Amino acid sequence: MRAYVDKDTCIGCGACVGICPEVFNTKDDGKLKVIEEDLPSELQDSARDAADYCPVVVINIEE
């Protein structure tokens, strides 16, 4: 399972970082970066939660 982000659309709200800081963080410009693209099984649920709560729907989790 992998996490992808549309960095051009990200508004940098930080909701994903608050939900799953093991996978997501922000860059110096405030935009989202994925720390852990290949998601270990113990982080998959929280990464999905972060994607679900993204207000601009820029996070994609693929199997």
PDBQT receptor file of N, H, CA, C and O in Angstrom, charges set to zero:
ATOM      1  N   MET A   1       0.848  -1.169   0.000  1.00  0.00    +0.000 N 
ATOM      2  CA  MET A   1       0.000   0.000   0.000  1.00  0.00    +0.000 C 
ATOM      3  C   MET A   1       0.895   1.235   0.000  1.00  0.00    +0.000 C 
ATOM      4  O   MET A   1       1.907   1.284   0.699  1.00  0.00    +0.000 OA
ATOM      5  N   ARG A   2       0.504   2.240  -0.802  1.00  0.00    +0.000 N 
ATOM      6  H   ARG A   2      -0.318   2.201  -1.369  1.00  0.00    +0.000 HD
ATOM      7  CA  ARG A   2       1.316   3.461  -0.927  1.00  0.00    +0.000 C 
ATOM      8  C   ARG A   2       0.446   4.705  -0.742  1.00  0.00    +0.000 C 
ATOM      9  O   ARG A   2      -0.755   4.697  -1.012  1.00  0.00    +0.000 OA
ATOM     10  N   ALA A   3       1.090   5.766  -0.276  1.00  0.00    +0.000 N 
ATOM     11  H   ALA A   3       2.066   5.772  -0.057  1.00  0.00    +0.000 HD
ATOM     12  CA  ALA A   3       0.428   7.058  -0.109  1.00  0.00    +0.000 C 
ATOM     13  C   ALA A   3       0.980   8.032  -1.143  1.00  0.00    +0.000 C 
ATOM     14  O   ALA A   3       2.192   8.129  -1.335  1.00  0.00    +0.000 OA
ATOM     15  N   TYR A   4       0.084   8.745  -1.801  1.00  0.00    +0.000 N 
ATOM     16  H   TYR A   4      -0.901   8.666  -1.645  1.00  0.00    +0.000 HD
ATOM     17  CA  TYR A   4       0.453   9.765  -2.779  1.00  0.00    +0.000 C 
ATOM     18  C   TYR A   4      -0.261  11.063  -2.435  1.00  0.00    +0.000 C 
ATOM     19  O   TYR A   4      -1.353  11.051  -1.867  1.00  0.00    +0.000 OA
ATOM     20  N   VAL A   5       0.370  12.193  -2.786  1.00  0.00    +0.000 N 
ATOM     21  H   VAL A   5       1.257  12.204  -3.248  1.00  0.00    +0.000 HD
ATOM     22  CA  VAL A   5      -0.197  13.499  -2.485  1.00  0.00    +0.000 C 
ATOM     23  C   VAL A   5      -0.138  14.389  -3.729  1.00  0.00    +0.000 C 
ATOM     24  O   VAL A   5       0.871  14.412  -4.435  1.00  0.00    +0.000 OA
ATOM     25  N   ASP A   6      -1.217  15.114  -3.991  1.00  0.00    +0.000 N 
ATOM     26  H   ASP A   6      -2.036  15.095  -3.418  1.00  0.00    +0.000 HD
ATOM     27  CA  ASP A   6      -1.214  16.137  -5.036  1.00  0.00    +0.000 C 
ATOM     28  C   ASP A   6      -0.706  17.418  -4.382  1.00  0.00    +0.000 C 
ATOM     29  O   ASP A   6      -1.480  18.175  -3.798  1.00  0.00    +0.000 OA
ATOM     30  N   LYS A   7       0.587  17.651  -4.482  1.00  0.00    +0.000 N 
ATOM     31  H   LYS A   7       1.216  17.035  -4.957  1.00  0.00    +0.000 HD
ATOM     32  CA  LYS A   7       1.226  18.773  -3.791  1.00  0.00    +0.000 C 
ATOM     33  C   LYS A   7       0.789  20.129  -4.335  1.00  0.00    +0.000 C 
ATOM     34  O   LYS A   7       0.848  21.130  -3.621  1.00  0.00    +0.000 OA
ATOM     35  N   ASP A   8       0.353  20.170  -5.587  1.00  0.00    +0.000 N 
ATOM     36  H   ASP A   8       0.305  19.357  -6.167  1.00  0.00    +0.000 HD
ATOM     37  CA  ASP A   8      -0.080  21.438  -6.168  1.00  0.00    +0.000 C 
ATOM     38  C   ASP A   8      -1.418  21.905  -5.600  1.00  0.00    +0.000 C 
ATOM     39  O   ASP A   8      -1.696  23.104  -5.582  1.00  0.00    +0.000 OA
ATOM     40  N   THR A   9      -2.238  20.981  -5.141  1.00  0.00    +0.000 N 
ATOM     41  H   THR A   9      -2.012  20.007  -5.155  1.00  0.00    +0.000 HD
ATOM     42  CA  THR A   9      -3.557  21.312  -4.624  1.00  0.00    +0.000 C 
ATOM     43  C   THR A   9      -3.577  21.436  -3.097  1.00  0.00    +0.000 C 
ATOM     44  O   THR A   9      -4.507  22.019  -2.540  1.00  0.00    +0.000 OA
ATOM     45  N   CYS A  10      -2.580  20.904  -2.428  1.00  0.00    +0.000 N 
ATOM     46  H   CYS A  10      -1.825  20.431  -2.880  1.00  0.00    +0.000 HD
ATOM     47  CA  CYS A  10      -2.509  20.935  -0.965  1.00  0.00    +0.000 C 
ATOM     48  C   CYS A  10      -2.574  22.377  -0.456  1.00  0.00    +0.000 C 
ATOM     49  O   CYS A  10      -1.914  23.267  -0.992  1.00  0.00    +0.000 OA
ATOM     50  N   ILE A  11      -3.386  22.592   0.592  1.00  0.00    +0.000 N 
ATOM     51  H   ILE A  11      -3.922  21.869   1.027  1.00  0.00    +0.000 HD
ATOM     52  CA  ILE A  11      -3.494  23.929   1.197  1.00  0.00    +0.000 C 
ATOM     53  C   ILE A  11      -2.690  24.037   2.487  1.00  0.00    +0.000 C 
ATOM     54  O   ILE A  11      -2.644  25.101   3.104  1.00  0.00    +0.000 OA
ATOM     55  N   GLY A  12      -2.064  22.954   2.890  1.00  0.00    +0.000 N 
ATOM     56  H   GLY A  12      -2.101  22.090   2.389  1.00  0.00    +0.000 HD
ATOM     57  CA  GLY A  12      -1.193  22.979   4.069  1.00  0.00    +0.000 C 
ATOM     58  C   GLY A  12      -1.915  23.146   5.386  1.00  0.00    +0.000 C 
ATOM     59  O   GLY A  12      -1.380  23.766   6.304  1.00  0.00    +0.000 OA
ATOM     60  N   CYS A  13      -3.129  22.603   5.504  1.00  0.00    +0.000 N 
ATOM     61  H   CYS A  13      -3.564  22.099   4.758  1.00  0.00    +0.000 HD
ATOM     62  CA  CYS A  13      -3.902  22.769   6.741  1.00  0.00    +0.000 C 
ATOM     63  C   CYS A  13      -3.330  21.960   7.904  1.00  0.00    +0.000 C 
ATOM     64  O   CYS A  13      -3.516  22.331   9.062  1.00  0.00    +0.000 OA
ATOM     65  N   GLY A  14      -2.633  20.856   7.606  1.00  0.00    +0.000 N 
ATOM     66  H   GLY A  14      -2.482  20.554   6.664  1.00  0.00    +0.000 HD
ATOM     67  CA  GLY A  14      -1.996  20.054   8.641  1.00  0.00    +0.000 C 
ATOM     68  C   GLY A  14      -2.871  19.002   9.286  1.00  0.00    +0.000 C 
ATOM     69  O   GLY A  14      -2.432  18.338  10.225  1.00  0.00    +0.000 OA
ATOM     70  N   ALA A  15      -4.096  18.828   8.815  1.00  0.00    +0.000 N 
ATOM     71  H   ALA A  15      -4.453  19.368   8.053  1.00  0.00    +0.000 HD
ATOM     72  CA  ALA A  15      -4.976  17.811   9.403  1.00  0.00    +0.000 C 
ATOM     73  C   ALA A  15      -4.348  16.423   9.302  1.00  0.00    +0.000 C 
ATOM     74  O   ALA A  15      -4.421  15.638  10.247  1.00  0.00    +0.000 OA
ATOM     75  N   CYS A  16      -3.742  16.123   8.181  1.00  0.00    +0.000 N 
ATOM     76  H   CYS A  16      -3.683  16.761   7.413  1.00  0.00    +0.000 HD
ATOM     77  CA  CYS A  16      -3.146  14.801   7.976  1.00  0.00    +0.000 C 
ATOM     78  C   CYS A  16      -1.977  14.567   8.932  1.00  0.00    +0.000 C 
ATOM     79  O   CYS A  16      -1.790  13.461   9.440  1.00  0.00    +0.000 OA
ATOM     80  N   VAL A  17      -1.206  15.606   9.165  1.00  0.00    +0.000 N 
ATOM     81  H   VAL A  17      -1.359  16.504   8.753  1.00  0.00    +0.000 HD
ATOM     82  CA  VAL A  17      -0.066  15.487  10.086  1.00  0.00    +0.000 C 
ATOM     83  C   VAL A  17      -0.569  15.226  11.496  1.00  0.00    +0.000 C 
ATOM     84  O   VAL A  17       0.025  14.438  12.232  1.00  0.00    +0.000 OA
ATOM     85  N   GLY A  18      -1.651  15.876  11.876  1.00  0.00    +0.000 N 
ATOM     86  H   GLY A  18      -2.133  16.517  11.279  1.00  0.00    +0.000 HD
ATOM     87  CA  GLY A  18      -2.233  15.663  13.195  1.00  0.00    +0.000 C 
ATOM     88  C   GLY A  18      -2.773  14.253  13.376  1.00  0.00    +0.000 C 
ATOM     89  O   GLY A  18      -2.741  13.708  14.480  1.00  0.00    +0.000 OA
ATOM     90  N   ILE A  19      -3.268  13.664  12.298  1.00  0.00    +0.000 N 
ATOM     91  H   ILE A  19      -3.294  14.106  11.402  1.00  0.00    +0.000 HD
ATOM     92  CA  ILE A  19      -3.847  12.319  12.358  1.00  0.00    +0.000 C 
ATOM     93  C   ILE A  19      -2.783  11.234  12.219  1.00  0.00    +0.000 C 
ATOM     94  O   ILE A  19      -2.841  10.216  12.909  1.00  0.00    +0.000 OA
ATOM     95  N   CYS A  20      -1.817  11.447  11.333  1.00  0.00    +0.000 N 
ATOM     96  H   CYS A  20      -1.770  12.274  10.773  1.00  0.00    +0.000 HD
ATOM     97  CA  CYS A  20      -0.839  10.398  11.033  1.00  0.00    +0.000 C 
ATOM     98  C   CYS A  20       0.548  10.997  10.810  1.00  0.00    +0.000 C 
ATOM     99  O   CYS A  20       1.039  11.011   9.681  1.00  0.00    +0.000 OA
ATOM    100  N   PRO A  21       1.185  11.490  11.871  1.00  0.00    +0.000 N 
ATOM    101  CA  PRO A  21       2.497  12.132  11.715  1.00  0.00    +0.000 C 
ATOM    102  C   PRO A  21       3.617  11.162  11.334  1.00  0.00    +0.000 C 
ATOM    103  O   PRO A  21       4.694  11.595  10.924  1.00  0.00    +0.000 OA
ATOM    104  N   GLU A  22       3.376   9.869  11.464  1.00  0.00    +0.000 N 
ATOM    105  H   GLU A  22       2.502   9.518  11.798  1.00  0.00    +0.000 HD
ATOM    106  CA  GLU A  22       4.381   8.883  11.066  1.00  0.00    +0.000 C 
ATOM    107  C   GLU A  22       4.510   8.808   9.541  1.00  0.00    +0.000 C 
ATOM    108  O   GLU A  22       5.539   8.374   9.023  1.00  0.00    +0.000 OA
ATOM    109  N   VAL A  23       3.465   9.233   8.828  1.00  0.00    +0.000 N 
ATOM    110  H   VAL A  23       2.630   9.586   9.249  1.00  0.00    +0.000 HD
ATOM    111  CA  VAL A  23       3.446   9.148   7.371  1.00  0.00    +0.000 C 
ATOM    112  C   VAL A  23       3.536  10.525   6.715  1.00  0.00    +0.000 C 
ATOM    113  O   VAL A  23       4.172  10.672   5.671  1.00  0.00    +0.000 OA
ATOM    114  N   PHE A  24       2.902  11.539   7.322  1.00  0.00    +0.000 N 
ATOM    115  H   PHE A  24       2.386  11.420   8.170  1.00  0.00    +0.000 HD
ATOM    116  CA  PHE A  24       2.806  12.854   6.701  1.00  0.00    +0.000 C 
ATOM    117  C   PHE A  24       3.500  13.926   7.535  1.00  0.00    +0.000 C 
ATOM    118  O   PHE A  24       3.516  13.873   8.765  1.00  0.00    +0.000 OA
ATOM    119  N   ASN A  25       4.068  14.895   6.833  1.00  0.00    +0.000 N 
ATOM    120  H   ASN A  25       4.054  14.938   5.834  1.00  0.00    +0.000 HD
ATOM    121  CA  ASN A  25       4.704  16.045   7.468  1.00  0.00    +0.000 C 
ATOM    122  C   ASN A  25       4.575  17.217   6.504  1.00  0.00    +0.000 C 
ATOM    123  O   ASN A  25       4.112  17.040   5.377  1.00  0.00    +0.000 OA
ATOM    124  N   THR A  26       4.972  18.394   6.924  1.00  0.00    +0.000 N 
ATOM    125  H   THR A  26       5.349  18.538   7.840  1.00  0.00    +0.000 HD
ATOM    126  CA  THR A  26       4.933  19.542   6.029  1.00  0.00    +0.000 C 
ATOM    127  C   THR A  26       6.343  19.996   5.690  1.00  0.00    +0.000 C 
ATOM    128  O   THR A  26       7.268  19.880   6.494  1.00  0.00    +0.000 OA
ATOM    129  N   LYS A  27       6.479  20.512   4.482  1.00  0.00    +0.000 N 
ATOM    130  H   LYS A  27       5.728  20.606   3.829  1.00  0.00    +0.000 HD
ATOM    131  CA  LYS A  27       7.759  21.050   4.024  1.00  0.00    +0.000 C 
ATOM    132  C   LYS A  27       7.869  22.494   4.500  1.00  0.00    +0.000 C 
ATOM    133  O   LYS A  27       6.942  23.023   5.112  1.00  0.00    +0.000 OA
ATOM    134  N   ASP A  28       8.996  23.127   4.220  1.00  0.00    +0.000 N 
ATOM    135  H   ASP A  28       9.750  22.697   3.723  1.00  0.00    +0.000 HD
ATOM    136  CA  ASP A  28       9.217  24.516   4.617  1.00  0.00    +0.000 C 
ATOM    137  C   ASP A  28       8.181  25.464   4.016  1.00  0.00    +0.000 C 
ATOM    138  O   ASP A  28       7.856  26.488   4.617  1.00  0.00    +0.000 OA
ATOM    139  N   ASP A  29       7.662  25.128   2.835  1.00  0.00    +0.000 N 
ATOM    140  H   ASP A  29       7.926  24.296   2.347  1.00  0.00    +0.000 HD
ATOM    141  CA  ASP A  29       6.666  25.985   2.197  1.00  0.00    +0.000 C 
ATOM    142  C   ASP A  29       5.250  25.743   2.714  1.00  0.00    +0.000 C 
ATOM    143  O   ASP A  29       4.294  26.346   2.225  1.00  0.00    +0.000 OA
ATOM    144  N   GLY A  30       5.116  24.847   3.715  1.00  0.00    +0.000 N 
ATOM    145  H   GLY A  30       5.892  24.356   4.111  1.00  0.00    +0.000 HD
ATOM    146  CA  GLY A  30       3.812  24.563   4.308  1.00  0.00    +0.000 C 
ATOM    147  C   GLY A  30       3.026  23.480   3.599  1.00  0.00    +0.000 C 
ATOM    148  O   GLY A  30       1.965  23.081   4.077  1.00  0.00    +0.000 OA
ATOM    149  N   LYS A  31       3.513  23.001   2.484  1.00  0.00    +0.000 N 
ATOM    150  H   LYS A  31       4.376  23.325   2.095  1.00  0.00    +0.000 HD
ATOM    151  CA  LYS A  31       2.824  21.950   1.740  1.00  0.00    +0.000 C 
ATOM    152  C   LYS A  31       3.167  20.580   2.310  1.00  0.00    +0.000 C 
ATOM    153  O   LYS A  31       4.186  20.395   2.974  1.00  0.00    +0.000 OA
ATOM    154  N   LEU A  32       2.301  19.650   2.035  1.00  0.00    +0.000 N 
ATOM    155  H   LEU A  32       1.472  19.801   1.496  1.00  0.00    +0.000 HD
ATOM    156  CA  LEU A  32       2.420  18.293   2.561  1.00  0.00    +0.000 C 
ATOM    157  C   LEU A  32       3.543  17.519   1.879  1.00  0.00    +0.000 C 
ATOM    158  O   LEU A  32       3.780  17.662   0.679  1.00  0.00    +0.000 OA
ATOM    159  N   LYS A  33       4.223  16.703   2.663  1.00  0.00    +0.000 N 
ATOM    160  H   LYS A  33       4.031  16.587   3.637  1.00  0.00    +0.000 HD
ATOM    161  CA  LYS A  33       5.147  15.723   2.095  1.00  0.00    +0.000 C 
ATOM    162  C   LYS A  33       4.855  14.380   2.752  1.00  0.00    +0.000 C 
ATOM    163  O   LYS A  33       4.434  14.304   3.907  1.00  0.00    +0.000 OA
ATOM    164  N   VAL A  34       5.088  13.343   1.994  1.00  0.00    +0.000 N 
ATOM    165  H   VAL A  34       5.431  13.405   1.056  1.00  0.00    +0.000 HD
ATOM    166  CA  VAL A  34       4.889  11.980   2.480  1.00  0.00    +0.000 C 
ATOM    167  C   VAL A  34       6.241  11.475   2.970  1.00  0.00    +0.000 C 
ATOM    168  O   VAL A  34       7.201  11.397   2.203  1.00  0.00    +0.000 OA
ATOM    169  N   ILE A  35       6.305  11.137   4.245  1.00  0.00    +0.000 N 
ATOM    170  H   ILE A  35       5.525  11.201   4.868  1.00  0.00    +0.000 HD
ATOM    171  CA  ILE A  35       7.537  10.621   4.843  1.00  0.00    +0.000 C 
ATOM    172  C   ILE A  35       7.702   9.147   4.501  1.00  0.00    +0.000 C 
ATOM    173  O   ILE A  35       8.801   8.689   4.187  1.00  0.00    +0.000 OA
ATOM    174  N   GLU A  36       6.619   8.425   4.565  1.00  0.00    +0.000 N 
ATOM    175  H   GLU A  36       5.727   8.797   4.820  1.00  0.00    +0.000 HD
ATOM    176  CA  GLU A  36       6.625   6.963   4.425  1.00  0.00    +0.000 C 
ATOM    177  C   GLU A  36       5.673   6.611   3.287  1.00  0.00    +0.000 C 
ATOM    178  O   GLU A  36       4.483   6.409   3.528  1.00  0.00    +0.000 OA
ATOM    179  N   GLU A  37       6.176   6.533   2.037  1.00  0.00    +0.000 N 
ATOM    180  H   GLU A  37       7.143   6.697   1.841  1.00  0.00    +0.000 HD
ATOM    181  CA  GLU A  37       5.313   6.225   0.904  1.00  0.00    +0.000 C 
ATOM    182  C   GLU A  37       4.802   4.792   0.943  1.00  0.00    +0.000 C 
ATOM    183  O   GLU A  37       3.615   4.547   0.725  1.00  0.00    +0.000 OA
ATOM    184  N   ASP A  38       5.688   3.850   1.218  1.00  0.00    +0.000 N 
ATOM    185  H   ASP A  38       6.652   4.049   1.394  1.00  0.00    +0.000 HD
ATOM    186  CA  ASP A  38       5.277   2.450   1.344  1.00  0.00    +0.000 C 
ATOM    187  C   ASP A  38       4.788   2.239   2.766  1.00  0.00    +0.000 C 
ATOM    188  O   ASP A  38       5.576   2.217   3.711  1.00  0.00    +0.000 OA
ATOM    189  N   LEU A  39       3.479   2.083   2.905  1.00  0.00    +0.000 N 
ATOM    190  H   LEU A  39       2.839   2.101   2.137  1.00  0.00    +0.000 HD
ATOM    191  CA  LEU A  39       2.866   2.059   4.232  1.00  0.00    +0.000 C 
ATOM    192  C   LEU A  39       2.940   0.683   4.886  1.00  0.00    +0.000 C 
ATOM    193  O   LEU A  39       2.422  -0.292   4.341  1.00  0.00    +0.000 OA
ATOM    194  N   PRO A  40       3.582   0.600   6.051  1.00  0.00    +0.000 N 
ATOM    195  CA  PRO A  40       3.537  -0.657   6.802  1.00  0.00    +0.000 C 
ATOM    196  C   PRO A  40       2.108  -0.890   7.309  1.00  0.00    +0.000 C 
ATOM    197  O   PRO A  40       1.336   0.056   7.463  1.00  0.00    +0.000 OA
ATOM    198  N   SER A  41       1.775  -2.122   7.558  1.00  0.00    +0.000 N 
ATOM    199  H   SER A  41       2.402  -2.891   7.433  1.00  0.00    +0.000 HD
ATOM    200  CA  SER A  41       0.399  -2.472   7.918  1.00  0.00    +0.000 C 
ATOM    201  C   SER A  41      -0.107  -1.712   9.141  1.00  0.00    +0.000 C 
ATOM    202  O   SER A  41      -1.293  -1.387   9.210  1.00  0.00    +0.000 OA
ATOM    203  N   GLU A  42       0.756  -1.424  10.098  1.00  0.00    +0.000 N 
ATOM    204  H   GLU A  42       1.719  -1.688  10.043  1.00  0.00    +0.000 HD
ATOM    205  CA  GLU A  42       0.307  -0.747  11.314  1.00  0.00    +0.000 C 
ATOM    206  C   GLU A  42      -0.031   0.740  11.087  1.00  0.00    +0.000 C 
ATOM    207  O   GLU A  42      -0.634   1.367  11.958  1.00  0.00    +0.000 OA
ATOM    208  N   LEU A  43       0.343   1.303   9.947  1.00  0.00    +0.000 N 
ATOM    209  H   LEU A  43       0.833   0.793   9.240  1.00  0.00    +0.000 HD
ATOM    210  CA  LEU A  43       0.039   2.711   9.660  1.00  0.00    +0.000 C 
ATOM    211  C   LEU A  43      -1.055   2.890   8.612  1.00  0.00    +0.000 C 
ATOM    212  O   LEU A  43      -1.470   4.018   8.346  1.00  0.00    +0.000 OA
ATOM    213  N   GLN A  44      -1.521   1.820   8.024  1.00  0.00    +0.000 N 
ATOM    214  H   GLN A  44      -1.184   0.904   8.240  1.00  0.00    +0.000 HD
ATOM    215  CA  GLN A  44      -2.485   1.921   6.925  1.00  0.00    +0.000 C 
ATOM    216  C   GLN A  44      -3.812   2.539   7.352  1.00  0.00    +0.000 C 
ATOM    217  O   GLN A  44      -4.353   3.381   6.635  1.00  0.00    +0.000 OA
ATOM    218  N   ASP A  45      -4.341   2.145   8.487  1.00  0.00    +0.000 N 
ATOM    219  H   ASP A  45      -3.902   1.460   9.069  1.00  0.00    +0.000 HD
ATOM    220  CA  ASP A  45      -5.623   2.699   8.931  1.00  0.00    +0.000 C 
ATOM    221  C   ASP A  45      -5.530   4.190   9.222  1.00  0.00    +0.000 C 
ATOM    222  O   ASP A  45      -6.418   4.951   8.835  1.00  0.00    +0.000 OA
ATOM    223  N   SER A  46      -4.471   4.618   9.897  1.00  0.00    +0.000 N 
ATOM    224  H   SER A  46      -3.750   4.000  10.211  1.00  0.00    +0.000 HD
ATOM    225  CA  SER A  46      -4.359   6.040  10.213  1.00  0.00    +0.000 C 
ATOM    226  C   SER A  46      -4.058   6.860   8.954  1.00  0.00    +0.000 C 
ATOM    227  O   SER A  46      -4.481   8.013   8.867  1.00  0.00    +0.000 OA
ATOM    228  N   ALA A  47      -3.346   6.301   7.988  1.00  0.00    +0.000 N 
ATOM    229  H   ALA A  47      -3.002   5.365   8.059  1.00  0.00    +0.000 HD
ATOM    230  CA  ALA A  47      -3.113   7.005   6.718  1.00  0.00    +0.000 C 
ATOM    231  C   ALA A  47      -4.426   7.163   5.956  1.00  0.00    +0.000 C 
ATOM    232  O   ALA A  47      -4.675   8.208   5.355  1.00  0.00    +0.000 OA
ATOM    233  N   ARG A  48      -5.260   6.137   5.979  1.00  0.00    +0.000 N 
ATOM    234  H   ARG A  48      -5.058   5.288   6.467  1.00  0.00    +0.000 HD
ATOM    235  CA  ARG A  48      -6.590   6.245   5.353  1.00  0.00    +0.000 C 
ATOM    236  C   ARG A  48      -7.436   7.300   6.057  1.00  0.00    +0.000 C 
ATOM    237  O   ARG A  48      -8.132   8.076   5.403  1.00  0.00    +0.000 OA
ATOM    238  N   ASP A  49      -7.380   7.331   7.374  1.00  0.00    +0.000 N 
ATOM    239  H   ASP A  49      -6.814   6.701   7.906  1.00  0.00    +0.000 HD
ATOM    240  CA  ASP A  49      -8.115   8.359   8.126  1.00  0.00    +0.000 C 
ATOM    241  C   ASP A  49      -7.655   9.757   7.722  1.00  0.00    +0.000 C 
ATOM    242  O   ASP A  49      -8.479  10.651   7.532  1.00  0.00    +0.000 OA
ATOM    243  N   ALA A  50      -6.354   9.948   7.589  1.00  0.00    +0.000 N 
ATOM    244  H   ALA A  50      -5.684   9.221   7.743  1.00  0.00    +0.000 HD
ATOM    245  CA  ALA A  50      -5.815  11.242   7.173  1.00  0.00    +0.000 C 
ATOM    246  C   ALA A  50      -6.342  11.614   5.790  1.00  0.00    +0.000 C 
ATOM    247  O   ALA A  50      -6.714  12.764   5.558  1.00  0.00    +0.000 OA
ATOM    248  N   ALA A  51      -6.376  10.659   4.880  1.00  0.00    +0.000 N 
ATOM    249  H   ALA A  51      -6.074   9.725   5.068  1.00  0.00    +0.000 HD
ATOM    250  CA  ALA A  51      -6.896  10.915   3.539  1.00  0.00    +0.000 C 
ATOM    251  C   ALA A  51      -8.377  11.277   3.598  1.00  0.00    +0.000 C 
ATOM    252  O   ALA A  51      -8.824  12.178   2.889  1.00  0.00    +0.000 OA
ATOM    253  N   ASP A  52      -9.136  10.580   4.436  1.00  0.00    +0.000 N 
ATOM    254  H   ASP A  52      -8.773   9.848   5.012  1.00  0.00    +0.000 HD
ATOM    255  CA  ASP A  52     -10.574  10.849   4.563  1.00  0.00    +0.000 C 
ATOM    256  C   ASP A  52     -10.861  12.233   5.129  1.00  0.00    +0.000 C 
ATOM    257  O   ASP A  52     -11.858  12.853   4.759  1.00  0.00    +0.000 OA
ATOM    258  N   TYR A  53     -10.011  12.726   6.015  1.00  0.00    +0.000 N 
ATOM    259  H   TYR A  53      -9.201  12.222   6.316  1.00  0.00    +0.000 HD
ATOM    260  CA  TYR A  53     -10.235  14.014   6.667  1.00  0.00    +0.000 C 
ATOM    261  C   TYR A  53      -9.617  15.195   5.921  1.00  0.00    +0.000 C 
ATOM    262  O   TYR A  53      -9.800  16.340   6.334  1.00  0.00    +0.000 OA
ATOM    263  N   CYS A  54      -8.893  14.943   4.837  1.00  0.00    +0.000 N 
ATOM    264  H   CYS A  54      -8.745  14.013   4.502  1.00  0.00    +0.000 HD
ATOM    265  CA  CYS A  54      -8.285  16.030   4.070  1.00  0.00    +0.000 C 
ATOM    266  C   CYS A  54      -9.390  16.893   3.459  1.00  0.00    +0.000 C 
ATOM    267  O   CYS A  54     -10.208  16.385   2.692  1.00  0.00    +0.000 OA
ATOM    268  N   PRO A  55      -9.431  18.197   3.785  1.00  0.00    +0.000 N 
ATOM    269  CA  PRO A  55     -10.523  19.044   3.296  1.00  0.00    +0.000 C 
ATOM    270  C   PRO A  55     -10.476  19.306   1.792  1.00  0.00    +0.000 C 
ATOM    271  O   PRO A  55     -11.489  19.696   1.211  1.00  0.00    +0.000 OA
ATOM    272  N   VAL A  56      -9.342  19.104   1.157  1.00  0.00    +0.000 N 
ATOM    273  H   VAL A  56      -8.519  18.787   1.628  1.00  0.00    +0.000 HD
ATOM    274  CA  VAL A  56      -9.243  19.328  -0.288  1.00  0.00    +0.000 C 
ATOM    275  C   VAL A  56      -8.948  18.038  -1.060  1.00  0.00    +0.000 C 
ATOM    276  O   VAL A  56      -8.677  18.079  -2.260  1.00  0.00    +0.000 OA
ATOM    277  N   VAL A  57      -8.999  16.912  -0.380  1.00  0.00    +0.000 N 
ATOM    278  H   VAL A  57      -9.219  16.879   0.595  1.00  0.00    +0.000 HD
ATOM    279  CA  VAL A  57      -8.900  15.576  -0.972  1.00  0.00    +0.000 C 
ATOM    280  C   VAL A  57      -7.655  15.441  -1.871  1.00  0.00    +0.000 C 
ATOM    281  O   VAL A  57      -7.767  15.126  -3.056  1.00  0.00    +0.000 OA
ATOM    282  N   VAL A  58      -6.478  15.681  -1.290  1.00  0.00    +0.000 N 
ATOM    283  H   VAL A  58      -6.387  15.937  -0.327  1.00  0.00    +0.000 HD
ATOM    284  CA  VAL A  58      -5.236  15.581  -2.062  1.00  0.00    +0.000 C 
ATOM    285  C   VAL A  58      -4.425  14.324  -1.745  1.00  0.00    +0.000 C 
ATOM    286  O   VAL A  58      -3.387  14.090  -2.363  1.00  0.00    +0.000 OA
ATOM    287  N   ILE A  59      -4.882  13.522  -0.798  1.00  0.00    +0.000 N 
ATOM    288  H   ILE A  59      -5.726  13.713  -0.296  1.00  0.00    +0.000 HD
ATOM    289  CA  ILE A  59      -4.163  12.311  -0.412  1.00  0.00    +0.000 C 
ATOM    290  C   ILE A  59      -4.845  11.095  -1.021  1.00  0.00    +0.000 C 
ATOM    291  O   ILE A  59      -6.053  10.909  -0.876  1.00  0.00    +0.000 OA
ATOM    292  N   ASN A  60      -4.068  10.279  -1.695  1.00  0.00    +0.000 N 
ATOM    293  H   ASN A  60      -3.087  10.430  -1.813  1.00  0.00    +0.000 HD
ATOM    294  CA  ASN A  60      -4.568   9.030  -2.260  1.00  0.00    +0.000 C 
ATOM    295  C   ASN A  60      -3.795   7.875  -1.654  1.00  0.00    +0.000 C 
ATOM    296  O   ASN A  60      -2.567   7.902  -1.580  1.00  0.00    +0.000 OA
ATOM    297  N   ILE A  61      -4.525   6.869  -1.224  1.00  0.00    +0.000 N 
ATOM    298  H   ILE A  61      -5.523   6.847  -1.284  1.00  0.00    +0.000 HD
ATOM    299  CA  ILE A  61      -3.931   5.651  -0.694  1.00  0.00    +0.000 C 
ATOM    300  C   ILE A  61      -4.267   4.542  -1.688  1.00  0.00    +0.000 C 
ATOM    301  O   ILE A  61      -5.436   4.259  -1.952  1.00  0.00    +0.000 OA
ATOM    302  N   GLU A  62      -3.225   3.920  -2.233  1.00  0.00    +0.000 N 
ATOM    303  H   GLU A  62      -2.276   4.149  -2.019  1.00  0.00    +0.000 HD
ATOM    304  CA  GLU A  62      -3.437   2.870  -3.233  1.00  0.00    +0.000 C 
ATOM    305  C   GLU A  62      -2.921   1.536  -2.723  1.00  0.00    +0.000 C 
ATOM    306  O   GLU A  62      -1.888   1.457  -2.058  1.00  0.00    +0.000 OA
ATOM    307  N   GLU A  63      -3.655   0.509  -3.046  1.00  0.00    +0.000 N 
ATOM    308  H   GLU A  63      -4.495   0.574  -3.586  1.00  0.00    +0.000 HD
ATOM    309  CA  GLU A  63      -3.279  -0.864  -2.672  1.00  0.00    +0.000 C 
ATOM    310  C   GLU A  63      -2.157  -1.351  -3.550  1.00  0.00    +0.000 C 
ATOM    311  O   GLU A  63      -1.698  -2.482  -3.395  1.00  0.00    +0.000 OA
TER     312      GLU A  63
